[in-house]
């Protein structure tokens, strides 16, 4: 230790009481701080580190011991970290001011001031880093707890919904069956077509709940079918809903009639039905012409299907989560329709995406023509 170091250490020891009192008068301590007294004790400990660093360099672990203690206290105190930064800087300024009045020549004093500044820099960095790591760990634990709780609630909800839907479907199946028999016996009976349509819609919604209540999309049979024919039949089926919603629909399929799709016809029908019904719902929010356009064409051994409506724009932040389960923008929506669509399309080796602007919203689906391998 040099003579200047000894002189400065002695000077700080002789004036420590006055220095610490000045520091206490200038620092900020929140009334809600659980560690008010420790703030003062930590200042004394830092003053002790300053005296030691003047004598010889400190290891990072020696500095880290106080930094870690202080960071933990700041987290538990639950006050703004800015108070800590401010108080540390007040301590630095006070020490440098006192050291400058020590009477030591500047040539010998400047290297010692650099040591003091270096100590404060390292201490502030280590303390804030430790504080940030503790805060992030607490946040991760909270997010994990929330996620686990949410999953448990969804599991219970899924079990309850599945049980309820199964109980509901039994009488519904009977009603659908007797309605068909009634139609066979009385084909001209008024309103029977409307009843059949509404029952099919209800049965479709129940199927959605059954799908989502299971861990994975259930295994289903594969068959060959013509896409254009299926879409035409679906448009005819939806005619009452289109008329009721005052929506016109334009269908343009440029696929070769010889192209045969391989997959589950009912599952893909469910996807197209859901997207068209969503479009009809969205169009009720606008005035003027309400239009849906369905285009399909071949594209690199895939069939591309675009379902477009001229309804309101879907914001970008909504598009990012639109296929997530239980996300919905409808007042009475379930948030499972598009989630099921995505799962069913991916099961067929395809993909689905959404694009939206001020003029139109398009759901684009790509399905391999030879979708012989389905992801069960």
SULJO-V601554 format. One record per backbone hydrogen bond with DSSP energy under -0.5 kcal/mol. CO is the residue of the C=O (numbers start at 1). NH is the residue of the N-H. E is the energy in kcal/mol with one decimal. If there is no record, write none. Layout:
# SULJO-V601554
<<CO:NH:E> <CO:NH:E>>
This chain:
# SULJO-V601554
<<2:6:-2.1> <3:7:-2.7> <4:8:-2.5> <5:9:-2.4> <6:10:-2.5> <7:11:-2.4> <8:12:-2.4> <9:13:-2.2> <10:14:-2.3> <11:15:-1.4> <13:16:-0.8> <15:19:-2.6> <16:20:-2.9> <17:21:-1.9> <18:22:-2.2> <19:23:-2.1> <20:24:-2.5> <21:25:-1.8> <22:26:-0.8> <23:26:-0.9> <23:27:-1.6> <30:33:-1.4> <33:36:-0.7> <35:39:-1.6> <36:40:-1.0> <37:41:-1.9> <38:42:-3.1> <39:43:-1.5> <40:44:-1.7> <41:45:-2.1> <42:46:-2.3> <43:47:-2.1> <44:48:-1.8> <45:49:-1.9> <46:50:-2.1> <47:51:-1.9> <48:52:-1.9> <49:53:-2.6> <50:54:-1.6> <51:55:-1.0> <52:56:-2.5> <59:63:-1.5> <60:64:-2.8> <61:65:-1.7> <62:66:-0.7> <63:67:-2.0> <64:68:-3.2> <65:69:-1.5> <66:70:-2.7> <67:71:-2.5> <68:72:-2.2> <69:73:-1.9> <70:74:-2.4> <71:75:-2.0> <72:76:-2.2> <73:77:-2.4> <74:78:-1.0> <74:79:-0.9> <75:78:-0.5> <80:83:-1.5> <80:84:-0.5> <81:85:-1.9> <82:86:-2.6> <83:87:-2.5> <84:88:-2.4> <85:89:-2.2> <86:90:-2.1> <87:91:-2.0> <88:92:-2.3> <89:93:-2.5> <90:94:-2.5> <91:95:-2.2> <92:96:-2.6> <93:97:-2.2> <94:98:-2.5> <95:99:-3.1> <96:100:-2.1> <97:101:-0.7> <98:101:-1.0> <99:102:-1.8> <105:108:-0.9> <105:109:-2.3> <106:110:-2.8> <108:112:-0.6> <109:113:-2.2> <110:114:-2.2> <111:115:-1.6> <112:116:-1.9> <113:117:-2.7> <114:118:-2.4> <115:119:-2.2> <116:120:-2.2> <117:121:-2.4> <118:122:-2.5> <119:123:-2.7> <120:124:-2.6> <121:125:-2.2> <122:126:-2.5> <123:127:-2.5> <124:128:-2.4> <125:129:-2.5> <126:130:-2.3> <127:131:-2.6> <128:132:-2.6> <129:133:-2.3> <130:134:-2.3> <131:135:-2.4> <132:136:-2.7> <133:137:-2.1> <134:138:-2.3> <135:139:-2.4> <136:140:-2.6> <137:141:-2.2> <138:142:-2.2> <139:143:-2.7> <140:144:-2.6> <141:145:-2.3> <142:146:-2.7> <143:147:-2.8> <144:148:-2.6> <145:149:-2.6> <146:150:-2.8> <147:151:-2.7> <148:152:-2.3> <149:153:-2.2> <150:154:-2.5> <151:155:-2.4> <152:156:-2.3> <153:157:-2.8> <154:158:-2.9> <155:159:-2.4> <156:160:-2.6> <157:161:-3.0> <158:162:-2.8> <159:163:-2.1> <160:164:-2.6> <161:165:-3.2> <162:166:-2.2> <163:167:-1.9> <164:168:-2.1> <165:169:-2.4> <166:170:-1.2> <167:171:-0.7> <168:172:-1.4> <169:173:-2.8> <170:174:-1.5> <171:175:-2.3> <172:176:-2.7> <173:177:-2.3> <174:178:-2.7> <175:179:-2.1> <176:180:-1.9> <177:181:-2.0> <178:182:-2.6> <179:183:-2.2> <180:184:-2.1> <181:185:-2.1> <182:186:-2.6> <186:189:-1.9> <189:192:-1.3> <191:195:-2.1> <192:196:-2.5> <193:197:-2.3> <194:198:-2.5> <195:199:-2.3> <196:200:-2.3> <197:201:-2.1> <198:202:-2.2> <199:203:-2.5> <200:204:-2.1> <201:205:-2.1> <202:206:-2.0> <203:207:-1.9> <204:208:-1.6> <205:209:-1.7> <206:210:-2.2> <207:211:-2.2> <208:212:-2.4> <209:213:-1.7> <211:214:-1.2> <223:263:-2.4> <225:227:-0.6> <225:261:-2.9> <226:230:-1.9> <227:231:-2.4> <228:232:-2.1> <229:233:-2.4> <230:234:-2.1> <231:235:-2.3> <232:236:-2.0> <233:237:-2.1> <234:238:-2.0> <236:239:-1.1> <238:242:-2.3> <239:243:-2.6> <240:244:-2.5> <241:245:-1.9> <242:247:-2.7> <243:246:-1.2> <248:292:-2.2> <250:294:-3.3> <252:254:-0.6> <252:296:-1.8> <256:259:-2.0> <259:261:-0.5> <261:225:-2.0> <263:223:-2.8> <263:265:-0.8> <264:268:-2.1> <265:269:-2.2> <266:270:-2.0> <267:271:-1.7> <268:272:-2.4> <269:273:-2.7> <270:274:-2.3> <271:275:-2.2> <272:276:-2.3> <273:277:-2.5> <274:278:-2.4> <275:279:-1.8> <276:280:-2.4> <277:281:-2.3> <278:282:-2.5> <279:283:-2.3> <280:284:-0.7> <281:284:-1.0> <282:285:-1.6> <283:286:-1.5> <289:291:-0.5> <290:248:-2.7> <291:310:-1.4> <292:250:-2.7> <293:295:-0.5> <293:308:-2.9> <294:252:-2.9> <295:306:-2.9> <296:254:-3.2> <297:304:-3.4> <301:369:-2.1> <302:299:-3.2> <302:304:-0.6> <303:305:-0.5> <303:367:-2.3> <304:297:-1.8> <305:365:-2.8> <306:295:-2.3> <306:308:-0.6> <307:363:-2.3> <308:293:-2.9> <309:361:-2.6> <313:315:-0.6> <315:318:-0.6> <315:319:-2.2> <316:320:-1.7> <318:321:-1.2> <318:322:-0.6> <319:322:-0.7> <321:324:-1.8> <324:327:-1.4> <326:328:-0.5> <330:333:-0.9> <335:326:-2.3> <335:327:-0.9> <336:340:-2.5> <337:341:-2.2> <338:342:-2.4> <339:343:-2.0> <340:344:-2.7> <341:345:-2.5> <342:346:-2.5> <343:347:-1.9> <344:348:-1.1> <345:348:-0.5> <345:350:-2.5> <346:349:-1.9> <347:375:-2.6> <351:366:-2.4> <353:364:-2.5> <355:362:-3.1> <360:357:-2.4> <361:309:-2.3> <362:355:-2.4> <362:364:-0.6> <363:307:-2.4> <364:353:-2.0> <365:305:-3.0> <366:351:-1.9> <367:303:-3.2> <368:371:-0.6> <369:262:-0.6> <369:371:-1.2> <370:372:-1.5> <372:374:-0.7> <374:376:-1.8>>
